[in-house]
């Protein structure tokens, strides 16, 4: 075997060693470039992720502020609707108390407000359709109707503020 190895000239051994060294160097450089590329790609993904996260947080903060402002507006409108309903309720209460004091205690004038004759005519027509309603029951019904209307108005206003209508 050593006789066969002696037949190979020295310069061929030198070239074989140089080729092996270049292959090892090439593999090392390839792995180094792959590692640097992966690190660069990871840094780019982290930067894009941080930017997207900051944008999302800013958008969430804006939507939260808009929603809070809409809720405040809806609350104010609801308070105004309740005050209006309370004023109308007080007017109904006075009207019912006057009716109860002047008559038999039934409310035959629950209906639209207006002149005395128009109210009496409209109330009489409703009383004939519904029968006689005690004044306290009519007041309870008017109060319940206004509370339902105010709650419905609040629901619509909140829906509209959330949908942007």
C-alpha positions as CSV (number, residue, x, y, z in Angstrom):
1,X,0.0,0.0,0.0
2,X,2.8,2.4,0.8
3,X,4.3,1.6,-2.6
4,X,1.1,2.7,-4.3
5,X,1.0,5.9,-2.2
6,X,4.5,6.6,-3.3
7,X,3.5,6.7,-6.9
8,X,1.2,9.7,-6.3
9,X,3.3,12.9,-6.8
10,X,3.7,15.3,-3.9
11,X,2.0,18.2,-5.8
12,X,-1.2,16.0,-6.1
13,X,-1.2,15.6,-2.3
14,X,-0.8,19.3,-2.0
15,X,-3.8,20.0,-4.3
16,X,-5.9,17.4,-2.5
17,X,-5.2,19.1,0.8
18,X,-6.0,22.5,-0.7
19,X,-9.3,21.2,-2.2
20,X,-10.3,19.7,1.2
21,X,-9.4,23.0,2.9
22,X,-11.5,25.0,0.4
23,X,-14.4,22.6,0.9
24,X,-14.3,23.0,4.6
25,X,-14.0,26.8,4.3
26,X,-17.0,26.9,1.9
27,X,-19.1,24.8,4.2
28,X,-18.2,27.1,7.1
29,X,-19.0,30.2,5.1
30,X,-22.3,28.8,3.9
31,X,-23.4,28.0,7.5
32,X,-22.2,31.5,8.6
33,X,-24.3,33.2,5.9
34,X,-27.3,31.0,6.7
35,X,-27.0,32.0,10.4
36,X,-26.7,35.7,9.6
37,X,-29.7,35.5,7.2
38,X,-31.8,33.8,9.8
39,X,-30.9,36.4,12.4
40,X,-31.7,39.2,10.0
41,X,-35.0,37.7,9.1
42,X,-35.9,37.2,12.8
43,X,-35.0,40.8,13.5
44,X,-37.2,42.0,10.6
45,X,-40.1,39.9,11.8
46,X,-39.7,41.2,15.4
47,X,-39.6,44.8,14.1
48,X,-42.7,44.3,12.0
49,X,-44.5,42.6,14.9
50,X,-43.6,45.5,17.2
51,X,-44.9,48.0,14.7
52,X,-48.1,46.1,14.2
53,X,-48.6,45.8,17.9
54,X,-48.1,49.5,18.4
55,X,-50.5,50.3,15.6
56,X,-53.1,47.9,17.1
57,X,-52.7,49.4,20.6
58,X,-53.2,52.9,19.2
59,X,-56.3,51.8,17.3
60,X,-57.7,50.1,20.4
61,X,-57.1,53.2,22.4
62,X,-58.8,55.4,19.8
63,X,-61.8,53.0,19.6
64,X,-62.0,52.9,23.4
65,X,-61.9,56.7,23.7
66,X,-64.6,57.0,21.0
67,X,-66.8,54.4,22.7
68,X,-66.4,56.1,26.0
69,X,-67.4,59.5,24.5
70,X,-70.4,57.8,22.8
71,X,-71.4,56.2,26.1
72,X,-71.2,59.6,27.9
73,X,-73.4,61.1,25.2
74,X,-75.9,58.3,25.4
75,X,-76.0,58.7,29.2
76,X,-76.6,62.4,28.9
77,X,-79.4,61.8,26.3
78,X,-80.9,59.1,28.5
79,X,-80.8,61.5,31.5
80,X,-82.6,64.2,29.4
81,X,-85.2,61.6,28.3
82,X,-85.8,60.6,31.9
83,X,-86.2,64.3,32.9
84,X,-88.6,64.8,30.1
85,X,-90.5,61.7,31.1
86,X,-90.6,62.8,34.7
87,X,-92.0,66.2,33.7
88,X,-94.7,64.5,31.6
89,X,-95.3,62.1,34.5
90,X,-95.8,65.1,36.8
91,X,-98.2,66.6,34.4
92,X,-100.1,63.4,34.1
93,X,-100.2,63.1,37.9
94,X,-101.7,66.5,38.3
95,X,-104.2,65.9,35.6
96,X,-105.2,62.6,37.2
97,X,-105.4,64.1,40.6
98,X,-107.7,66.8,39.3
99,X,-109.8,64.3,37.5
100,X,-110.0,62.1,40.6
101,X,-111.0,65.0,42.8
102,X,-113.6,66.2,40.4
103,X,-115.1,62.9,39.4
104,X,-115.6,59.3,40.4
105,X,-111.9,58.4,40.6
106,X,-111.6,56.9,37.1
107,X,-109.3,58.3,34.5
108,X,-111.2,58.8,31.3
109,X,-108.9,61.5,30.0
110,X,-105.6,59.5,29.5
111,X,-104.6,60.5,26.0
112,X,-103.2,63.4,24.1
113,X,-102.9,66.8,25.8
114,X,-104.4,69.9,24.3
115,X,-107.5,71.9,25.0
116,X,-110.0,70.7,27.6
117,X,-112.7,69.8,25.1
118,X,-110.2,68.0,22.8
119,X,-108.8,66.1,25.8
120,X,-112.2,65.2,27.1
121,X,-113.3,64.0,23.7
122,X,-110.2,62.0,23.0
123,X,-110.2,60.6,26.6
124,X,-113.9,59.7,26.4
125,X,-113.3,57.8,23.1
126,X,-110.5,55.9,24.7
127,X,-112.4,55.3,27.8
128,X,-115.2,53.8,25.8
129,X,-112.8,51.5,24.0
130,X,-110.9,50.4,27.1
131,X,-113.6,50.7,29.8
132,X,-113.0,52.8,32.9
133,X,-109.5,52.8,34.3
134,X,-108.8,53.8,37.9
135,X,-106.6,56.9,38.1
136,X,-103.8,55.1,40.0
137,X,-103.7,52.4,37.4
138,X,-103.6,54.9,34.6
139,X,-100.7,56.6,36.3
140,X,-98.8,53.3,36.7
141,X,-99.4,52.5,33.0
142,X,-98.2,56.0,31.9
143,X,-95.1,55.7,34.1
144,X,-94.3,52.2,32.8
145,X,-94.8,53.3,29.2
146,X,-92.4,56.3,29.6
147,X,-89.8,54.0,31.3
148,X,-90.0,51.6,28.4
149,X,-89.8,54.4,25.9
150,X,-86.7,55.9,27.7
151,X,-85.0,52.4,27.8
152,X,-85.8,51.8,24.1
153,X,-84.4,55.2,23.2
154,X,-81.3,54.5,25.1
155,X,-80.8,51.1,23.4
156,X,-81.3,52.7,20.0
157,X,-78.9,55.5,20.8
158,X,-76.2,53.1,22.1
159,X,-76.6,50.9,19.0
160,X,-76.3,53.9,16.7
161,X,-73.2,55.1,18.6
162,X,-71.6,51.7,18.2
163,X,-72.5,51.2,14.6
164,X,-71.6,54.8,13.6
165,X,-75.1,55.8,12.4
